[in-house]
Amino acid sequence: MANSKYEYVKSYGVEDEIFLPNLIVVRIDGCDFQRFAEMHEFEKPNDEVALNLMNSSAVSVSEEFPDIVFSYGFSDEYSFVFKKTSKFHQRRARF
């Protein structure tokens, strides 16, 4: 869109910066996790292989983004808390 006749559309954009001292928390939710669990025959309520897989994935994400200070999982979702001073995604609320 840069340098095109549609450049004016950017003027309608909403500033959605997360201002300090608010924390950035990114929540990732499993999509159709029940079907995934059935396909891989996970044991209910807590399959050890599935839990280890999710925890390993969270560790990998935390290593990839050093601004993450805390992560936690619940059910089929994980949340990642970033440092207050993080500039992750220019502190925008939406991607």
C-alpha positions, 0 to 999 in steps of 0.5 A, spaced: 500 500 500 506 504 500 506 510 495 499 508 492 492 511 491 490 507 497 495 510 502 490 514 505 487 508 509 492 508 514 489 515 516 483 511 519 487 506 523 487 506 531 493 507 535 493 501 540 499 502 543 499 498 550 502 504 555 507 503 561 506 500 566 501 495 563 504 488 562 503 485 555 500 478 556 500 473 550 495 468 550 495 462 545 489 457 545 489 450 542 485 450 536 480 444 536 485 441 541 479 435 543 480 433 536 488 433 536 487 429 543 483 424 540 487 423 534 493 422 538 489 418 544 491 422 550 489 419 556 484 423 560 484 428 564 492 429 564 496 425 559 503 425 561 506 426 554 501 431 552 503 435 558 511 434 557 509 436 549 506 443 551 511 445 557 517 443 552 513 448 547 513 453 552 520 453 554 522 454 547 517 460 546 520 463 552 527 461 550 526 465 543 523 471 546 528 473 552 523 479 554 518 473 557 519 473 564 513 468 566 509 463 562 503 459 565 499 453 562 491 452 563 487 446 559 489 447 552 492 454 553 499 458 555 500 465 557 506 469 556 508 475 560 513 480 558 517 485 561 514 491 563 519 495 559 518 490 553 518 493 546 515 486 543 511 488 537 512 495 538 507 494 544 501 494 539 495 491 542 493 487 536 497 483 530 
